[in-house]
Amino acid sequence: MLFKRFAENPLVTTADVVPSMDGFEVIGAFNAGVAERDGEVLMLLRVAERPPQVEGFVSYPVMEAGAVNVHRLPLSDPAVDVRDPRVICHKGVVYLTSISHLRLARSRDGRSFTVDEAPTLLAEEPYEEFGIEDPRVTLIDGAYYINYSAIARTGITTVLRRTRDWRCFDRLGVVFPPDNKDVAVFPGMAGGLYWAFHRPCSGFGQLPRTWLASSPDLVNWGGHTCLLSPRPGMWDGLRIGCGSPPIRTEAGWLSLYHGADESQRYSMGGVLLDLSDPRRVVARSDEPLLAPEAPYETEGFFGGVCFACGHLLRADGSVWLYYGAADTVMAGAAAPLSGILASLGV
């Protein structure tokens, strides 16, 4: 594997995070967006919390009227399906077993992090009733644009927020309607437009595909183009989705994206897009650049997962990739940018 894991891994664990609600258990601190400001590395974590359980029942949280309420279903009910630890299915309705918010972890060296005691962003709107997840952060003209997946019975939408100081956050609203996720905004324009990856829900039995959209203002998106499809039999044969926001290089836009194979093993690879027209694919990884092998990647809430939402491009030309491992903890790995491009034949 081209990426070399940090010796400090895992960088953030559930033990590092104080629950935001009495009686709740933090079961995941993962899939963080990443930014750098005033010499400080900011990791915007997805923190998943599970309510206390009662014997014979399964409990699940829902944000209602500005508060998180806990509901229960009897396990004796044959209509209750809990085979997937992430969700509960009951009479055609899907609920999450946990609810997520976003919380900052801070570091001066990018390896040793301290997690804030309080949430940074909480679910607030009806379209966020099951929580907010998997943020990406893009710096454009001095402002940090944060997009995340908002989960509700009405579907999975993408919400865009904006901040300059990491204290006040403007809500720019829903920018991709349901069902859509894995959105990442490019850190610059191409052809006079802003660009973003997104992954609509596939119909007609199709595998999930990564699409590209353009915008004049970062809020109104159109010009949708199907960009990447899963490649059966390969490391990204079952599903794909964007990772961190792309990196602008002289060779093109470099995107580090996740792919899952038929065994649900989530790995990270790369794709290079044309600098002036991102709709044109220049090269794509035949083999993963990072795959789940370490114990903290293979064992956890959902094992066998490396899933990145953020990176740092360092002064020495290395890429520090921050990724969620096994849907439980945060880890980091580094690779030379030149080596990533060389692996793509550049």
C-alpha positions as a Markdown table, in Angstrom:
| # | Residue | x | y | z |
|---|---|---|---|---|
| 1 | Met | 0.0 | 0.0 | 0.0 |
| 2 | Leu | 1.3 | 3.4 | -0.9 |
| 3 | Phe | -0.1 | 5.1 | 2.2 |
| 4 | Lys | 1.9 | 4.5 | 5.4 |
| 5 | Arg | -0.1 | 4.5 | 8.6 |
| 6 | Phe | 0.7 | 6.9 | 11.4 |
| 7 | Ala | 2.4 | 5.2 | 14.4 |
| 8 | Glu | 0.0 | 7.1 | 16.6 |
| 9 | Asn | -3.1 | 5.4 | 15.2 |
| 10 | Pro | -5.8 | 5.4 | 16.1 |
| 11 | Leu | -5.7 | 9.2 | 16.5 |
| 12 | Val | -9.2 | 9.5 | 18.1 |
| 13 | Thr | -11.2 | 6.8 | 19.8 |
| 14 | Thr | -14.6 | 6.7 | 21.4 |
| 15 | Ala | -12.9 | 6.9 | 24.8 |
| 16 | Asp | -11.7 | 10.4 | 23.9 |
| 17 | Val | -15.2 | 11.8 | 23.4 |
| 18 | Val | -17.6 | 12.9 | 26.1 |
| 19 | Pro | -21.2 | 12.0 | 25.4 |
| 20 | Ser | -23.5 | 14.9 | 24.6 |
| 21 | Met | -26.5 | 13.4 | 26.3 |
| 22 | Asp | -26.9 | 11.7 | 29.7 |
| 23 | Gly | -27.0 | 8.0 | 29.5 |
| 24 | Phe | -25.9 | 7.8 | 25.9 |
| 25 | Glu | -22.8 | 5.9 | 24.8 |
| 26 | Val | -20.4 | 7.1 | 22.1 |
| 27 | Ile | -20.0 | 4.3 | 19.7 |
| 28 | Gly | -18.1 | 6.1 | 16.9 |
| 29 | Ala | -15.8 | 9.1 | 16.4 |
| 30 | Phe | -15.0 | 8.8 | 12.7 |
| 31 | Asn | -15.3 | 10.1 | 9.1 |
| 32 | Ala | -14.0 | 13.6 | 9.9 |
| 33 | Gly | -13.7 | 16.5 | 7.6 |
| 34 | Val | -10.3 | 18.3 | 8.0 |
| 35 | Ala | -9.1 | 21.9 | 7.8 |
| 36 | Glu | -6.2 | 24.0 | 8.9 |
| 37 | Arg | -6.4 | 27.4 | 10.5 |
| 38 | Asp | -3.8 | 29.6 | 12.3 |
| 39 | Gly | -1.4 | 26.7 | 12.7 |
| 40 | Glu | -4.0 | 24.4 | 14.1 |
| 41 | Val | -5.4 | 21.2 | 12.5 |
| 42 | Leu | -9.1 | 21.0 | 12.9 |
| 43 | Met | -10.8 | 17.6 | 12.6 |
| 44 | Leu | -14.6 | 17.8 | 12.3 |
| 45 | Leu | -15.6 | 14.4 | 13.6 |
| 46 | Arg | -18.8 | 12.5 | 13.1 |
| 47 | Val | -19.7 | 11.4 | 16.6 |
| 48 | Ala | -22.3 | 8.6 | 16.8 |
| 49 | Glu | -24.2 | 8.1 | 20.1 |
| 50 | Arg | -26.4 | 5.2 | 21.1 |
| 51 | Pro | -29.2 | 5.5 | 23.7 |
| 52 | Pro | -29.3 | 3.1 | 26.7 |
| 53 | Gln | -30.9 | -0.2 | 25.9 |
| 54 | Val | -33.6 | -2.1 | 27.8 |
| 55 | Glu | -33.6 | -5.9 | 27.8 |
| 56 | Gly | -36.1 | -7.3 | 25.3 |
| 57 | Phe | -36.3 | -4.1 | 23.4 |
| 58 | Val | -34.2 | -2.1 | 20.9 |
| 59 | Ser | -34.0 | 1.6 | 21.5 |
| 60 | Tyr | -33.4 | 4.2 | 18.8 |
| 61 | Pro | -33.0 | 8.0 | 19.0 |
| 62 | Val | -34.9 | 10.6 | 17.0 |
| 63 | Met | -34.6 | 14.4 | 17.0 |
| 64 | Glu | -38.1 | 15.8 | 17.5 |
| 65 | Ala | -39.0 | 19.5 | 18.1 |
| 66 | Gly | -35.4 | 20.4 | 18.9 |
| 67 | Ala | -34.8 | 17.5 | 21.4 |
| 68 | Val | -33.5 | 14.0 | 21.0 |
| 69 | Asn | -36.2 | 11.5 | 22.2 |
| 70 | Val | -35.7 | 7.7 | 22.6 |
| 71 | His | -38.2 | 5.2 | 21.2 |
| 72 | Arg | -38.3 | 1.5 | 21.7 |
| 73 | Leu | -39.5 | -1.5 | 19.8 |
| 74 | Pro | -39.9 | -5.0 | 21.2 |
| 75 | Leu | -37.5 | -7.6 | 19.9 |
| 76 | Ser | -40.3 | -10.2 | 20.1 |
| 77 | Asp | -42.1 | -8.4 | 17.3 |
| 78 | Pro | -41.3 | -10.4 | 14.1 |
| 79 | Ala | -41.6 | -7.2 | 12.1 |
| 80 | Val | -38.5 | -5.8 | 13.9 |
| 81 | Asp | -35.3 | -6.5 | 11.8 |
| 82 | Val | -32.0 | -5.7 | 13.6 |
| 83 | Arg | -29.6 | -7.8 | 11.5 |
| 84 | Asp | -27.6 | -4.7 | 10.5 |
| 85 | Pro | -26.2 | -3.1 | 13.6 |
| 86 | Arg | -26.5 | 0.3 | 12.0 |
| 87 | Val | -30.3 | 0.3 | 11.4 |
| 88 | Ile | -33.6 | -1.0 | 12.6 |
| 89 | Cys | -36.3 | -2.0 | 10.0 |
| 90 | His | -39.9 | -2.0 | 11.1 |
| 91 | Lys | -42.8 | -2.4 | 8.8 |
| 92 | Gly | -41.1 | -0.8 | 5.9 |
| 93 | Val | -39.6 | 2.1 | 7.9 |
| 94 | Val | -35.9 | 2.4 | 8.6 |
| 95 | Tyr | -34.5 | 3.9 | 11.8 |
| 96 | Leu | -30.9 | 4.4 | 12.9 |
| 97 | Thr | -29.6 | 2.8 | 16.0 |
| 98 | Ser | -27.6 | 5.9 | 16.8 |
| 99 | Ile | -27.7 | 9.6 | 16.2 |
| 100 | Ser | -24.7 | 11.6 | 15.0 |
| 101 | His | -23.5 | 15.2 | 15.5 |
| 102 | Leu | -20.3 | 16.9 | 14.4 |
| 103 | Arg | -17.6 | 17.9 | 16.9 |
| 104 | Leu | -14.2 | 19.4 | 16.6 |
| 105 | Ala | -10.9 | 17.8 | 17.6 |
| 106 | Arg | -7.8 | 20.0 | 17.6 |
| 107 | Ser | -4.1 | 19.4 | 17.1 |
| 108 | Arg | -0.9 | 21.4 | 16.6 |
| 109 | Asp | 1.0 | 18.6 | 15.0 |
| 110 | Gly | -1.8 | 16.8 | 13.1 |
| 111 | Arg | -1.2 | 13.6 | 15.0 |
| 112 | Ser | -2.1 | 14.3 | 18.7 |
| 113 | Phe | -5.7 | 15.5 | 19.0 |
| 114 | Thr | -7.9 | 16.9 | 21.8 |
| 115 | Val | -11.6 | 16.6 | 21.3 |
| 116 | Asp | -13.9 | 19.5 | 22.3 |
| 117 | Glu | -16.3 | 18.6 | 25.2 |
| 118 | Ala | -19.3 | 20.0 | 23.4 |
| 119 | Pro | -20.8 | 19.4 | 19.9 |
| 120 | Thr | -19.9 | 21.9 | 17.2 |
| 121 | Leu | -22.9 | 21.2 | 15.0 |
| 122 | Leu | -26.1 | 19.4 | 16.0 |
| 123 | Ala | -29.2 | 18.2 | 14.1 |
| 124 | Glu | -31.7 | 21.0 | 14.1 |
| 125 | Glu | -34.1 | 20.8 | 11.1 |
| 126 | Pro | -36.8 | 18.1 | 10.4 |
| 127 | Tyr | -34.6 | 16.8 | 7.5 |
| 128 | Glu | -31.9 | 16.1 | 10.1 |
| 129 | Glu | -34.1 | 14.1 | 12.5 |
| 130 | Phe | -31.8 | 11.0 | 12.5 |
| 131 | Gly | -28.6 | 13.0 | 12.7 |
| 132 | Ile | -25.9 | 14.6 | 10.6 |
| 133 | Glu | -23.0 | 12.7 | 9.2 |
| 134 | Asp | -19.7 | 12.5 | 7.2 |
| 135 | Pro | -18.7 | 16.1 | 6.8 |
| 136 | Arg | -16.3 | 17.4 | 4.2 |
| 137 | Val | -14.6 | 20.8 | 4.5 |
| 138 | Thr | -13.5 | 23.0 | 1.6 |
| 139 | Leu | -11.6 | 26.3 | 1.9 |
| 140 | Ile | -12.7 | 28.9 | -0.7 |
| 141 | Asp | -11.7 | 32.6 | -0.6 |
| 142 | Gly | -11.1 | 32.6 | 3.2 |
| 143 | Ala | -14.3 | 30.8 | 4.1 |
| 144 | Tyr | -14.7 | 27.2 | 5.1 |
| 145 | Tyr | -17.6 | 25.4 | 3.4 |
| 146 | Ile | -18.9 | 22.4 | 5.3 |
| 147 | Asn | -21.2 | 19.9 | 3.6 |
| 148 | Tyr | -22.7 | 16.9 | 5.4 |
| 149 | Ser | -25.3 | 14.2 | 5.0 |
| 150 | Ala | -28.6 | 14.9 | 6.8 |
| 151 | Ile | -30.6 | 11.8 | 7.6 |
| 152 | Ala | -34.4 | 11.6 | 8.0 |
| 153 | Arg | -37.4 | 9.6 | 7.1 |
| 154 | Thr | -37.8 | 11.9 | 4.2 |
| 155 | Gly | -34.5 | 10.8 | 2.8 |
| 156 | Ile | -30.8 | 11.6 | 2.8 |
| 157 | Thr | -30.0 | 15.2 | 1.8 |
| 158 | Thr | -26.8 | 17.2 | 1.6 |
| 159 | Val | -26.7 | 20.4 | 3.7 |
| 160 | Leu | -24.1 | 23.2 | 3.2 |
| 161 | Arg | -22.8 | 25.4 | 6.0 |
| 162 | Arg | -20.2 | 28.2 | 5.9 |
| 163 | Thr | -17.9 | 29.6 | 8.6 |
| 164 | Arg | -14.9 | 31.9 | 8.8 |
| 165 | Asp | -14.1 | 31.6 | 12.5 |
| 166 | Trp | -15.4 | 28.1 | 13.4 |
| 167 | Arg | -17.8 | 29.7 | 15.9 |
| 168 | Cys | -20.6 | 31.0 | 13.8 |
| 169 | Phe | -22.0 | 28.8 | 11.0 |
| 170 | Asp | -24.2 | 30.1 | 8.3 |
| 171 | Arg | -26.8 | 27.6 | 7.1 |
| 172 | Leu | -26.9 | 27.8 | 3.3 |
| 173 | Gly | -29.5 | 25.0 | 3.2 |
| 174 | Val | -30.1 | 21.8 | 1.3 |
| 175 | Val | -28.0 | 21.8 | -1.9 |
| 176 | Phe | -28.6 | 18.2 | -3.1 |
| 177 | Pro | -32.1 | 16.7 | -2.5 |
| 178 | Pro | -32.7 | 13.0 | -1.4 |
| 179 | Asp | -31.5 | 10.5 | -1.8 |
| 180 | Asn | -27.9 | 11.8 | -2.2 |
| 181 | Lys | -24.6 | 11.7 | -0.2 |
| 182 | Asp | -20.8 | 11.5 | -0.6 |
| 183 | Val | -20.7 | 15.2 | -1.7 |
| 184 | Ala | -17.3 | 17.1 | -1.8 |
| 185 | Val | -16.9 | 20.6 | -3.2 |
| 186 | Phe | -13.8 | 21.4 | -5.2 |
| 187 | Pro | -11.4 | 24.0 | -3.7 |
| 188 | Gly | -11.5 | 26.3 | -6.7 |
| 189 | Met | -13.2 | 27.0 | -10.0 |
| 190 | Ala | -12.8 | 25.4 | -13.4 |
| 191 | Gly | -14.2 | 26.9 | -16.5 |
| 192 | Gly | -15.7 | 29.7 | -14.5 |
| 193 | Leu | -17.8 | 27.3 | -12.4 |
| 194 | Tyr | -17.6 | 25.6 | -9.0 |
| 195 | Trp | -17.7 | 21.8 | -9.0 |
| 196 | Ala | -18.8 | 19.1 | -6.6 |
| 197 | Phe | -19.0 | 15.3 | -6.5 |
| 198 | His | -22.2 | 13.7 | -5.4 |
| 199 | Arg | -23.7 | 10.3 | -5.4 |
| 200 | Pro | -27.4 | 10.0 | -6.1 |
| 201 | Cys | -29.4 | 6.9 | -5.0 |
| 202 | Ser | -29.4 | 4.5 | -7.9 |
| 203 | Gly | -32.6 | 3.0 | -9.2 |
| 204 | Phe | -33.5 | 0.0 | -11.4 |
| 205 | Gly | -31.0 | -2.2 | -9.5 |
| 206 | Gln | -28.0 | -0.2 | -10.6 |
| 207 | Leu | -24.9 | 0.1 | -8.5 |
| 208 | Pro | -24.2 | 3.6 | -6.9 |
| 209 | Arg | -22.2 | 5.9 | -9.2 |
| 210 | Thr | -20.3 | 9.1 | -8.6 |
| 211 | Trp | -21.7 | 12.1 | -10.4 |
| 212 | Leu | -20.3 | 15.6 | -11.0 |
| 213 | Ala | -22.3 | 18.9 | -10.7 |
| 214 | Ser | -21.4 | 22.5 | -11.4 |
| 215 | Ser | -22.6 | 25.8 | -9.9 |
| 216 | Pro | -22.1 | 29.5 | -10.3 |
| 217 | Asp | -22.6 | 30.2 | -6.6 |
| 218 | Leu | -22.0 | 27.0 | -4.5 |
| 219 | Val | -25.7 | 26.9 | -3.7 |
| 220 | Asn | -27.5 | 26.2 | -7.0 |
| 221 | Trp | -26.2 | 23.1 | -8.7 |
| 222 | Gly | -26.8 | 21.7 | -12.2 |
| 223 | Gly | -25.0 | 20.3 | -15.2 |
| 224 | His | -25.1 | 16.9 | -13.7 |
| 225 | Thr | -22.8 | 14.3 | -15.3 |
| 226 | Cys | -22.2 | 10.7 | -14.4 |
| 227 | Leu | -18.5 | 10.5 | -13.8 |
| 228 | Leu | -17.4 | 7.1 | -12.3 |
| 229 | Ser | -19.0 | 3.7 | -12.0 |
| 230 | Pro | -18.1 | 0.7 | -9.9 |
| 231 | Arg | -15.9 | -1.8 | -11.7 |
| 232 | Pro | -17.1 | -5.4 | -11.0 |
| 233 | Gly | -14.4 | -7.7 | -9.8 |
| 234 | Met | -12.1 | -4.9 | -8.7 |
| 235 | Trp | -11.5 | -3.2 | -5.4 |
| 236 | Asp | -14.3 | -0.7 | -6.1 |
| 237 | Gly | -16.6 | -3.2 | -7.7 |
| 238 | Leu | -19.7 | -2.9 | -5.5 |
| 239 | Arg | -20.0 | 0.8 | -4.6 |
| 240 | Ile | -17.9 | 4.0 | -4.8 |
| 241 | Gly | -18.1 | 7.5 | -3.4 |
| 242 | Cys | -15.9 | 10.6 | -3.1 |
| 243 | Gly | -13.5 | 10.9 | -0.2 |
| 244 | Ser | -11.9 | 14.2 | 0.7 |
| 245 | Pro | -12.3 | 17.3 | -1.5 |
| 246 | Pro | -10.0 | 17.0 | -4.5 |
| 247 | Ile | -6.4 | 18.4 | -4.6 |
| 248 | Arg | -5.5 | 20.8 | -7.4 |
| 249 | Thr | -2.2 | 19.6 | -9.1 |
| 250 | Glu | -0.4 | 20.6 | -12.3 |
| 251 | Ala | -1.5 | 17.2 | -13.7 |
| 252 | Gly | -5.2 | 17.7 | -12.8 |
| 253 | Trp | -7.7 | 17.4 | -10.0 |
| 254 | Leu | -6.7 | 14.5 | -7.8 |
| 255 | Ser | -9.5 | 12.9 | -5.9 |
| 256 | Leu | -8.9 | 10.2 | -3.2 |
| 257 | Tyr | -12.2 | 8.2 | -3.2 |
| 258 | His | -13.5 | 5.2 | -1.4 |
| 259 | Gly | -14.6 | 1.9 | -3.1 |
| 260 | Ala | -16.1 | -1.3 | -1.7 |
| 261 | Asp | -15.7 | -4.7 | -3.2 |
| 262 | Glu | -18.2 | -7.5 | -3.2 |
| 263 | Ser | -17.2 | -8.5 | 0.3 |
| 264 | Gln | -18.0 | -5.0 | 1.6 |
| 265 | Arg | -14.3 | -4.2 | 2.1 |
| 266 | Tyr | -13.9 | -0.4 | 1.9 |
| 267 | Ser | -10.6 | 0.9 | 0.5 |
| 268 | Met | -9.2 | 4.2 | -0.8 |
| 269 | Gly | -7.9 | 4.8 | -4.3 |
| 270 | Gly | -7.3 | 7.8 | -6.6 |
| 271 | Val | -8.7 | 9.3 | -9.7 |
| 272 | Leu | -7.3 | 12.2 | -11.8 |
| 273 | Leu | -9.5 | 14.6 | -13.6 |
| 274 | Asp | -8.7 | 17.2 | -16.3 |
| 275 | Leu | -7.8 | 20.6 | -14.7 |
| 276 | Ser | -10.0 | 22.7 | -17.1 |
| 277 | Asp | -12.8 | 20.2 | -17.5 |
| 278 | Pro | -13.3 | 17.9 | -14.5 |
| 279 | Arg | -15.8 | 15.9 | -16.4 |
| 280 | Arg | -12.9 | 14.2 | -18.2 |
| 281 | Val | -11.2 | 11.3 | -16.4 |
| 282 | Val | -7.5 | 11.1 | -17.0 |
| 283 | Ala | -6.5 | 8.1 | -14.9 |
| 284 | Arg | -7.9 | 5.9 | -12.1 |
| 285 | Ser | -6.3 | 3.5 | -9.6 |
| 286 | Asp | -6.3 | -0.2 | -10.6 |
| 287 | Glu | -5.3 | -1.1 | -7.0 |
| 288 | Pro | -6.2 | 0.6 | -3.7 |
| 289 | Leu | -3.8 | 3.0 | -2.2 |
| 290 | Leu | -5.0 | 2.1 | 1.3 |
| 291 | Ala | -7.0 | -1.0 | 2.3 |
| 292 | Pro | -8.2 | -2.2 | 5.7 |
| 293 | Glu | -5.5 | -4.4 | 7.3 |
| 294 | Ala | -4.7 | -3.0 | 10.8 |
| 295 | Pro | -6.9 | -4.4 | 13.7 |
| 296 | Tyr | -8.5 | -1.0 | 14.2 |
| 297 | Glu | -9.6 | -1.1 | 10.5 |
| 298 | Thr | -10.8 | -4.7 | 10.4 |
| 299 | Glu | -12.5 | -4.8 | 13.8 |
| 300 | Gly | -15.1 | -2.4 | 15.1 |
| 301 | Phe | -18.7 | -1.3 | 14.7 |
| 302 | Phe | -18.6 | -2.1 | 11.0 |
| 303 | Gly | -15.3 | -3.8 | 10.3 |
| 304 | Gly | -13.2 | -3.8 | 7.1 |
| 305 | Val | -13.5 | -0.1 | 6.4 |
| 306 | Cys | -11.1 | 2.7 | 5.5 |
| 307 | Phe | -13.3 | 5.8 | 4.7 |
| 308 | Ala | -11.7 | 9.2 | 4.3 |
| 309 | Cys | -13.5 | 12.6 | 4.3 |
| 310 | Gly | -10.4 | 14.9 | 4.7 |
| 311 | His | -6.7 | 15.4 | 4.1 |
| 312 | Leu | -3.9 | 17.9 | 4.5 |
| 313 | Leu | -1.3 | 18.7 | 1.8 |
| 314 | Arg | 1.9 | 19.3 | 3.7 |
| 315 | Ala | 4.8 | 21.6 | 2.8 |
| 316 | Asp | 7.0 | 18.7 | 2.1 |
| 317 | Gly | 4.7 | 17.5 | -0.7 |
| 318 | Ser | 3.1 | 14.7 | 1.3 |
| 319 | Val | -0.6 | 14.0 | 1.6 |
| 320 | Trp | -1.8 | 13.3 | 5.1 |
| 321 | Leu | -5.1 | 11.3 | 4.8 |
| 322 | Tyr | -7.4 | 11.2 | 7.8 |
| 323 | Tyr | -9.9 | 8.4 | 7.6 |
| 324 | Gly | -12.6 | 6.6 | 9.6 |
| 325 | Ala | -11.6 | 3.0 | 10.5 |
| 326 | Ala | -14.3 | 0.3 | 11.0 |
| 327 | Asp | -16.9 | 3.1 | 11.5 |
| 328 | Thr | -15.4 | 3.5 | 15.0 |
| 329 | Val | -12.2 | 5.5 | 15.3 |
| 330 | Met | -10.1 | 8.0 | 13.3 |
| 331 | Ala | -6.7 | 7.1 | 11.9 |
| 332 | Gly | -4.1 | 8.8 | 9.6 |
| 333 | Ala | -1.7 | 7.8 | 6.9 |
| 334 | Ala | 0.7 | 9.6 | 4.6 |
| 335 | Ala | 2.0 | 9.3 | 1.1 |
| 336 | Pro | 4.0 | 11.5 | -1.2 |
| 337 | Leu | 1.8 | 13.4 | -3.7 |
| 338 | Ser | 4.3 | 12.6 | -6.4 |
| 339 | Gly | 4.0 | 8.9 | -5.6 |
| 340 | Ile | 0.2 | 9.0 | -5.8 |
| 341 | Leu | 0.4 | 10.7 | -9.2 |
| 342 | Ala | 3.0 | 8.2 | -10.3 |
| 343 | Ser | 0.7 | 5.3 | -9.4 |
| 344 | Leu | -1.8 | 6.9 | -11.8 |
| 345 | Gly | 0.8 | 7.0 | -14.6 |
| 346 | Val | 1.5 | 10.7 | -14.3 |
